């Protein structure tokens, strides 16, 4: 008994990392806001851990959180949303650490 096999599909080309894999053009403001949210979140987490830099950590955490929420409403792709949510969470943690060490005072 002979069993035929399905024809092999050609392998897809290597994927490249892009915020718009579907070929859609993204708005530069949303991409910049996503980048700021992620960077501000990571920096506010580090500064929130330091008791002497809690003011700057709190300010960066609040701004990263607010800008991230606004960027989330305008985002168009899944990759943008993943970067923005990661930045929002990091900003929130940094803001909480900064507020725990003394807040804006």
Buried (B, 14 or more C-beta within 10 A) or exposed (E): EEEEEEEEEEEEEEEEEEBEEEEEEBEEEBBEBBBBBBBBBBBBBBBBBEEEBBBBBBBBBBBBBEBBEEBBEEBBBEBBBEBBBBBBBBBBBBBBBBBEBEEEE
